[in-house]
Amino acid sequence: MSRRRVTLADLAEAAGVSRTTASLVMTGRGRELRISHDVEQRVLRAADELGYRPNAVSVGLRTGTTRTIGFVSDTVATSHLAGDMIKGALEAARERGVMLFIGESEGDPELERGLLHAMQDRQVDGIILAAMFTRTIKVPKDIGPAVLLNALPRPASGLPSIVPDEIEAGRSAARVLLDAGHHDEVYVIGAGPTLQDVPADSVAAVERLIGIRETGLKIAGARVCPDWQPEHGLAATRALLADHRPRALICLNDRVAIGAYQALAEAGLSVPGDVSVVSFDDHPIASWMWPKLTTVALPHYELGRKAVEVLFAQMAGEVEPGQVFRVPMPVRHRESVVARA
């Protein structure tokens, strides 16, 4: 037999106060309306003893909010790589007493539209529209209070965006090599040398190249990979080694670096003795490779938390329209870079 839900009237009777007083205490407005500390504690003790939980529907009707937010992404939820993005958002939502509804579109625009409409039909207070990889997206019309996570609007919109600080990440990768004495014979694997030589729709490639170039590091050359996967890193590095002998490589992600390691080994070159390697993303494979890979980490957890923080700030009118928030990408120093003699 199911247990009857404890009502506000039950709580008020148990605490010996009016329903209004009980309601004010449970909604955090007791001090504001000068309810005494003793009365407040009596209500809270009674709530704990009875197992009272506020009725979310009733609270929503009174406050005009549902204490829910939607998280709609392409493949973030089902990816092993970006799961921490969800974790960060969930924890930040829980700290605010808010429930997160998660939907996955698998990159299908129609499915994404349906998910957004479903969230709106359930009257979520706001929406996080997220992408697995940093890219530009077309923002749906009438999305309501929303932020873009790991995405930038195309064309510009009034929605705020939360993205990794890829430009500073490029600077950081270049500084790792500069600090180790690598001032020439440095090549890029994955994109470049110009900002037009990048995989289609890759915001990360463009911004990482911008950051690398801003440090003044002399790039001797580059090889473009159509997709940042190990096999393309292998082919690009093989092609480079056919004509050049690098002293250092900047691989534009860790999967590309796996292929680069293999090509270097095939050529009889050691990492980092002959060639230093630095990369991006901090995929789990980076710490499994030998030698372990120095890389600039994608801050998935921090991105998820920041998205919730910015969404609430936006709903409070504290965010400028179209504001872009860049989350720092820390360097993971490992064994793939050595000081040049």
C-alpha positions as CSV (number, residue, x, y, z in Angstrom):
1,M,0.0,0.0,0.0
2,S,1.5,3.3,-1.1
3,R,2.2,5.9,1.6
4,R,0.1,9.1,1.4
5,R,2.1,12.2,0.4
6,V,2.7,14.6,3.3
7,T,0.9,17.9,2.6
8,L,1.7,21.4,3.6
9,A,-1.3,21.2,5.9
10,D,0.2,18.2,7.7
11,L,3.5,20.0,8.1
12,A,1.8,23.1,9.5
13,E,-0.2,21.1,12.0
14,A,2.8,19.1,13.2
15,A,4.8,22.3,13.6
16,G,1.9,24.2,15.3
17,V,2.0,27.0,12.8
18,S,-0.2,28.3,10.0
19,R,0.0,27.0,6.5
20,T,1.3,30.4,5.4
21,T,4.1,30.3,7.9
22,A,5.0,26.8,6.9
23,S,5.1,27.7,3.3
24,L,7.2,30.8,3.8
25,V,9.8,28.8,5.8
26,M,10.0,26.0,3.2
27,T,10.4,28.5,0.3
28,G,13.3,30.2,2.1
29,R,11.4,33.4,2.8
30,G,11.0,33.1,6.6
31,R,13.8,35.5,7.5
32,E,12.7,38.0,4.8
33,L,9.3,38.2,6.5
34,R,10.7,38.2,10.0
35,I,9.6,34.7,11.1
36,S,11.5,33.9,14.3
37,H,14.4,31.5,14.3
38,D,12.6,29.2,16.8
39,V,9.6,29.0,14.6
40,E,11.7,28.4,11.5
41,Q,13.6,25.6,13.2
42,R,10.4,24.0,14.4
43,V,9.0,23.9,10.9
44,L,12.3,22.5,9.5
45,R,12.4,19.8,12.2
46,A,8.8,18.8,11.5
47,A,9.5,18.7,7.7
48,D,12.5,16.4,8.3
49,E,10.5,14.1,10.7
50,L,7.6,13.8,8.3
51,G,9.6,13.5,5.1
52,Y,7.9,16.5,3.7
53,R,8.7,17.5,0.1
54,P,7.2,20.6,-1.6
55,N,4.8,19.9,-4.4
56,A,6.8,21.0,-7.5
57,V,3.7,21.6,-9.6
58,S,2.2,23.9,-6.9
59,V,5.5,25.7,-6.4
60,G,5.7,26.2,-10.2
61,L,2.2,27.7,-10.3
62,R,3.0,30.1,-7.5
63,T,6.5,31.1,-8.8
64,G,6.1,30.8,-12.5
65,T,9.0,28.4,-12.7
66,T,9.3,24.7,-12.9
67,R,12.9,24.3,-11.4
68,T,13.8,22.3,-14.5
69,I,16.2,23.0,-17.4
70,G,16.7,21.2,-20.7
71,F,20.0,19.9,-22.1
72,V,19.8,19.1,-25.8
73,S,22.9,17.9,-27.6
74,D,24.0,16.1,-30.7
75,T,26.0,13.2,-29.3
76,V,27.4,14.5,-25.9
77,A,25.3,12.2,-23.7
78,T,26.2,9.1,-25.6
79,S,29.9,9.9,-26.0
80,H,32.6,8.5,-23.8
81,L,34.7,11.6,-24.5
82,A,32.4,14.4,-23.3
83,G,30.5,12.7,-20.5
84,D,32.0,15.1,-18.0
85,M,30.2,17.9,-19.7
86,I,26.9,16.3,-18.6
87,K,28.3,15.6,-15.1
88,G,29.3,19.3,-14.7
89,A,25.9,20.5,-15.8
90,L,24.1,17.9,-13.5
91,E,26.1,18.9,-10.5
92,A,25.6,22.6,-11.0
93,A,21.9,22.1,-11.5
94,R,21.6,19.9,-8.4
95,E,23.3,22.6,-6.3
96,R,20.5,25.0,-7.4
97,G,17.8,22.5,-6.6
98,V,17.0,22.1,-10.3
99,M,16.3,19.0,-12.4
100,L,18.1,18.6,-15.7
101,F,16.2,16.9,-18.6
102,I,18.6,15.5,-21.2
103,G,17.8,14.8,-24.9
104,E,20.0,13.6,-27.7
105,S,19.5,14.5,-31.4
106,E,22.3,12.4,-32.9
107,G,22.8,15.4,-35.2
108,D,19.4,15.2,-36.8
109,P,17.9,18.7,-37.2
110,E,14.3,17.4,-37.1
111,L,14.9,15.4,-34.0
112,E,16.6,18.4,-32.4
113,R,13.6,20.5,-33.2
114,G,11.3,17.9,-31.7
115,L,13.4,17.7,-28.5
116,L,13.4,21.5,-28.1
117,H,9.6,21.6,-28.5
118,A,9.2,18.8,-26.0
119,M,11.3,20.8,-23.5
120,Q,9.2,23.9,-24.1
121,D,6.0,21.9,-23.8
122,R,7.2,20.9,-20.4
123,Q,7.8,24.5,-19.5
124,V,11.5,24.1,-18.6
125,D,12.9,27.4,-17.3
126,G,15.8,27.4,-19.8
127,I,17.7,25.3,-22.3
128,I,21.3,24.4,-22.9
129,L,21.9,23.6,-26.5
130,A,25.2,21.7,-26.7
131,A,27.5,20.3,-29.3
132,M,30.0,17.4,-29.0
133,F,32.7,19.3,-30.9
134,T,33.1,23.1,-31.0
135,R,31.3,24.3,-34.1
136,T,29.0,27.0,-35.4
137,I,25.3,26.2,-35.4
138,K,22.1,27.7,-36.7
139,V,20.1,28.7,-33.7
140,P,16.4,27.6,-33.8
141,K,13.8,30.3,-33.7
142,D,11.8,31.0,-30.5
143,I,14.1,28.8,-28.3
144,G,13.4,31.0,-25.2
145,P,15.9,31.5,-22.5
146,A,18.9,29.4,-23.7
147,V,22.7,29.2,-23.9
148,L,24.9,27.5,-26.5
149,L,27.5,25.1,-25.1
150,N,30.5,24.2,-27.2
151,A,29.0,26.1,-30.0
152,L,28.8,29.6,-31.6
153,P,25.7,30.9,-33.4
154,R,25.6,31.2,-37.2
155,P,24.5,33.9,-37.9
156,A,25.1,36.0,-34.8
157,S,22.2,35.8,-32.2
158,G,21.5,37.2,-28.8
159,L,22.2,33.9,-27.1
160,P,25.4,33.6,-24.9
161,S,27.9,30.9,-25.8
162,I,30.2,28.9,-23.6
163,V,33.2,27.5,-25.5
164,P,36.7,26.2,-24.7
165,D,39.4,28.9,-24.9
166,E,41.0,27.4,-28.0
167,I,43.0,30.4,-28.9
168,E,44.8,30.5,-25.6
169,A,45.1,26.7,-25.9
170,G,47.1,27.2,-29.1
171,R,49.3,29.7,-27.4
172,S,49.8,27.2,-24.5
173,A,50.9,24.4,-26.8
174,A,53.3,26.7,-28.6
175,R,54.8,28.0,-25.4
176,V,55.4,24.4,-24.2
177,L,57.8,24.0,-27.2
178,L,59.3,27.5,-27.0
179,D,60.0,27.0,-23.3
180,A,61.8,23.7,-24.3
181,G,64.0,25.6,-26.8
182,H,62.1,24.6,-30.0
183,H,62.2,27.7,-32.1
184,D,62.4,26.1,-35.6
185,E,61.7,22.8,-37.4
186,V,58.3,22.7,-35.8
187,Y,55.5,21.3,-37.9
188,V,51.7,21.1,-37.4
189,I,49.8,17.9,-38.1
190,G,46.0,18.2,-38.6
191,A,45.6,21.6,-40.2
192,G,47.5,24.6,-41.5
193,P,49.7,26.3,-42.3
194,T,47.0,28.9,-43.2
195,L,43.7,29.4,-41.5
196,Q,42.0,28.2,-44.7
197,D,43.8,24.8,-44.5
198,V,41.5,23.2,-42.0
199,P,38.9,20.4,-41.9
200,A,35.3,21.5,-42.7
201,D,33.5,23.5,-40.0
202,S,36.4,23.1,-37.5
203,V,36.3,26.1,-35.1
204,A,39.0,24.4,-33.0
205,A,41.4,24.1,-35.9
206,V,41.2,27.8,-36.8
207,E,41.4,29.0,-33.2
208,R,44.3,26.7,-32.3
209,L,46.2,27.9,-35.3
210,I,45.6,31.5,-34.4
211,G,46.9,30.9,-30.9
212,I,50.0,29.1,-32.1
213,R,50.8,31.9,-34.6
214,E,50.3,34.6,-32.0
215,T,53.2,33.4,-29.9
216,G,55.7,34.0,-32.7
217,L,56.6,30.3,-32.9
218,K,58.1,29.6,-36.4
219,I,56.0,27.0,-38.1
220,A,58.1,25.2,-40.7
221,G,55.1,23.6,-42.4
222,A,51.9,21.6,-41.8
223,R,49.8,18.8,-43.1
224,V,46.0,18.8,-43.2
225,C,44.0,15.8,-42.0
226,P,40.4,15.6,-43.4
227,D,39.3,14.1,-40.1
228,W,41.2,14.0,-36.8
229,Q,41.5,10.3,-36.5
230,P,44.7,8.1,-36.0
231,E,44.8,6.8,-39.6
232,H,44.8,10.4,-40.9
233,G,47.5,11.4,-38.4
234,L,49.6,8.4,-39.6
235,A,49.2,9.3,-43.3
236,A,49.9,13.0,-42.7
237,T,53.0,12.3,-40.7
238,R,54.3,9.7,-43.1
239,A,53.9,12.3,-45.9
240,L,55.8,14.9,-43.9
241,L,58.7,12.6,-43.0
242,A,59.1,11.8,-46.7
243,D,60.4,15.3,-47.2
244,H,61.4,16.7,-43.9
245,R,63.0,15.9,-40.5
246,P,61.0,17.7,-37.8
247,R,62.4,18.4,-34.4
248,A,58.9,18.9,-32.9
249,L,55.2,18.3,-33.9
250,I,52.1,20.0,-32.8
251,C,49.2,17.6,-33.3
252,L,45.8,19.2,-33.3
253,N,44.3,16.4,-31.2
254,D,45.3,13.3,-29.4
255,R,43.9,10.9,-31.9
256,V,46.1,12.5,-34.6
257,A,49.0,12.2,-32.2
258,I,48.5,8.4,-32.0
259,G,49.0,8.2,-35.8
260,A,52.0,10.6,-35.6
261,Y,53.7,8.4,-32.9
262,Q,53.3,5.3,-35.2
263,A,54.7,7.1,-38.3
264,L,57.7,8.4,-36.2
265,A,58.4,4.9,-34.9
266,E,58.2,3.4,-38.4
267,A,60.9,6.0,-39.5
268,G,63.1,5.0,-36.6
269,L,62.6,8.2,-34.7
270,S,61.9,8.3,-30.9
271,V,59.6,10.6,-28.9
272,P,60.8,12.8,-27.4
273,G,64.5,12.0,-28.1
274,D,64.3,12.8,-31.8
275,V,61.0,14.6,-32.0
276,S,59.0,16.3,-29.3
277,V,55.2,16.1,-29.6
278,V,52.5,18.2,-28.0
279,S,48.8,17.8,-28.6
280,F,45.2,18.9,-27.6
281,D,42.1,17.4,-25.8
282,D,43.6,15.2,-23.1
283,H,41.7,12.2,-24.4
284,P,42.2,9.2,-21.9
285,I,44.5,7.7,-24.5
286,A,47.0,10.5,-23.9
287,S,48.0,9.1,-20.6
288,W,48.1,5.5,-21.9
289,M,50.5,6.3,-24.8
290,W,54.2,5.7,-24.4
291,P,55.8,8.1,-23.7
292,K,52.8,9.7,-22.1
293,L,51.5,12.6,-24.3
294,T,51.8,16.3,-23.2
295,T,48.5,17.8,-24.2
296,V,46.2,20.8,-23.6
297,A,43.0,19.5,-22.0
298,L,39.4,20.2,-23.1
299,P,37.6,21.2,-19.9
300,H,34.4,19.2,-20.4
301,Y,33.3,19.3,-16.7
302,E,34.0,23.0,-16.3
303,L,32.1,23.7,-19.6
304,G,29.0,21.9,-18.3
305,R,29.1,23.8,-15.0
306,K,29.6,27.1,-16.7
307,A,26.6,26.5,-19.0
308,V,24.3,26.2,-16.0
309,E,25.8,29.2,-14.3
310,V,25.5,31.4,-17.4
311,L,21.9,30.2,-18.1
312,F,20.8,31.3,-14.6
313,A,22.7,34.6,-15.0
314,Q,21.0,35.1,-18.3
315,M,17.5,34.5,-16.8
316,A,18.4,37.0,-14.1
317,G,19.3,39.6,-16.8
318,E,23.0,39.6,-15.9
319,V,24.5,38.5,-19.2
320,E,25.1,40.7,-22.3
321,P,23.3,39.6,-25.5
322,G,25.6,37.4,-27.5
323,Q,28.3,37.3,-24.9
324,V,30.9,34.6,-25.3
325,F,32.4,32.9,-22.3
326,R,35.7,31.1,-22.9
327,V,36.7,28.4,-20.4
328,P,40.4,27.9,-19.8
329,M,42.2,24.8,-21.2
330,P,45.0,23.6,-18.9
331,V,48.2,22.0,-20.1
332,R,48.8,18.4,-19.0
333,H,52.6,18.1,-18.9
334,R,53.8,14.6,-19.5
335,E,56.9,13.0,-21.2
336,S,56.5,13.7,-24.9
337,V,58.4,17.0,-24.9
338,V,62.1,17.4,-24.1
339,A,64.4,20.4,-23.9
340,R,66.3,20.9,-27.2
341,A,70.0,20.6,-26.8
